[in-house]
């Protein structure tokens, strides 16, 4: 029977340590010591030691080193990895760990991505949702992906699934790995606006920038425009490949093809019902120009990246390089829509998030790389209320004017919230409709900068009490933007108004008015139309008003 040390010598021999020189003898004893004390050697950091042997610069073990690695705290056990074509960490996991060294522990959960809908997206008809999960490099691998729709029962994901409930919807999803790590739950919220339909018609994709058998200088900029059939499920994605290469999802405003010689682009689209358009191909030729190979440079004016605006007028200016062939045209698109040749400044008035993509070409066929600026457009709505008489007697009415100015032509609604029991009689012609039950007006056509005037008479009920009554109002547009009405906001049923109107001037409190008020106050006389006499506070208010006027 071999003793412990004889067994260890065999292990050293197994890993080809030669004892024919002094250095190798020393190294043999070092390995022997490390094998005798595996717990001590393992504590120094398993993967850090691995990287110190095999390096971190190569894509496989053969590019990290060309001969068996030097000894380290884990000994020659690493020599078995020399021919494994993968990253060092993955290689070690795949072949197993050296004897006496603890296996690496996976503590990182998988990462799940969702496609088919986006947060707060708005969709017509059904949506098809795909979940894709990946574990960290060297991890234990994805075990399963779990999801639930609208907070319902959880299910294990296997294939893309459909959500078709009209209104607000949500999908919650996460994954687990084989080491038991659980990914934090994610949720995406979206809205479906109409009922689901049977859709078996694929989308239609058009290509811009090249034509069949076209001849071009230097490079071409290619854009795709896909549309689904009316009532269809909507375009899900557009795919393309250049010269038979990798298939790619189309996301940018256009792609650049600059391979000199014969070229082709294959393209097609899919919809949310899973219909796939037959592939199309366009063939063209790019020739190399020996004169001008530098594209123009285009600048944008009127907006800046992430700016917030209530009025957007955009200008584009392009210049070619000195000695170049000159600018041929400047092209732009708004919010990923149709491309247009720029001629004059243009307005962007789509409410919310907007973007403009722009570029120029020169007369030699050079195409500038596209640029994009993102910004937010929020129209400016100004609303002011003016109350003709803010202090009235019992049985009287007051005339109210509301002026609304908008920076764009968009439909608006105005709602006036008046005291309970009070009555509105509309007297203006500007609004397009009035709903008496909710005291709302609708304005369909708003010329930018031109005010719309709404007028009405406000009358309190016959049993109204003395006091101050508030009026509140809001203006709304079609995307939920709300502006409060500013200006006058209260009407007072005022016993003091009775005494202000006794003399020759109904606006100013005269001396005779004050004396009669004092007389009535001392004798507890109730003025006509009221149910009580003046109180001490009101008497003090009248005296102060008389002094100050």
Secondary structure as GFF3:
##gff-version 3
##sequence-region A 1 549
A	DSSP	alpha_helix	4	14	.	.	.	ID=ss1
A	DSSP	alpha_helix	22	36	.	.	.	ID=ss2
A	DSSP	alpha_helix	38	42	.	.	.	ID=ss3
A	DSSP	alpha_helix	46	54	.	.	.	ID=ss4
A	DSSP	alpha_helix	61	64	.	.	.	ID=ss5
A	DSSP	three_ten_helix	75	81	.	.	.	ID=ss6
A	DSSP	alpha_helix	88	95	.	.	.	ID=ss7
A	DSSP	beta_strand	111	115	.	.	.	ID=ss8
A	DSSP	beta_strand	121	123	.	.	.	ID=ss9
A	DSSP	beta_strand	127	134	.	.	.	ID=ss10
A	DSSP	beta_strand	142	149	.	.	.	ID=ss11
A	DSSP	beta_strand	155	156	.	.	.	ID=ss12
A	DSSP	beta_strand	161	163	.	.	.	ID=ss13
A	DSSP	beta_strand	167	177	.	.	.	ID=ss14
A	DSSP	beta_strand	186	192	.	.	.	ID=ss15
A	DSSP	beta_strand	204	208	.	.	.	ID=ss16
A	DSSP	beta_strand	214	217	.	.	.	ID=ss17
A	DSSP	beta_strand	220	227	.	.	.	ID=ss18
A	DSSP	beta_strand	235	242	.	.	.	ID=ss19
A	DSSP	beta_strand	248	249	.	.	.	ID=ss20
A	DSSP	beta_strand	255	257	.	.	.	ID=ss21
A	DSSP	beta_strand	261	271	.	.	.	ID=ss22
A	DSSP	beta_strand	280	287	.	.	.	ID=ss23
A	DSSP	beta_strand	297	301	.	.	.	ID=ss24
A	DSSP	beta_strand	307	309	.	.	.	ID=ss25
A	DSSP	beta_strand	313	319	.	.	.	ID=ss26
A	DSSP	beta_strand	327	334	.	.	.	ID=ss27
A	DSSP	beta_strand	340	341	.	.	.	ID=ss28
A	DSSP	beta_strand	346	347	.	.	.	ID=ss29
A	DSSP	beta_strand	352	362	.	.	.	ID=ss30
A	DSSP	beta_strand	371	377	.	.	.	ID=ss31
A	DSSP	beta_strand	381	387	.	.	.	ID=ss32
A	DSSP	beta_strand	391	392	.	.	.	ID=ss33
A	DSSP	beta_strand	397	406	.	.	.	ID=ss34
A	DSSP	beta_strand	412	417	.	.	.	ID=ss35
A	DSSP	beta_strand	423	426	.	.	.	ID=ss36
A	DSSP	beta_strand	433	435	.	.	.	ID=ss37
A	DSSP	beta_strand	440	443	.	.	.	ID=ss38
A	DSSP	beta_strand	452	459	.	.	.	ID=ss39
A	DSSP	beta_strand	467	470	.	.	.	ID=ss40
A	DSSP	beta_strand	472	476	.	.	.	ID=ss41
A	DSSP	beta_strand	482	484	.	.	.	ID=ss42
A	DSSP	beta_strand	486	487	.	.	.	ID=ss43
A	DSSP	beta_strand	490	493	.	.	.	ID=ss44
A	DSSP	alpha_helix	495	500	.	.	.	ID=ss45
A	DSSP	alpha_helix	511	522	.	.	.	ID=ss46
A	DSSP	alpha_helix	536	548	.	.	.	ID=ss47
###
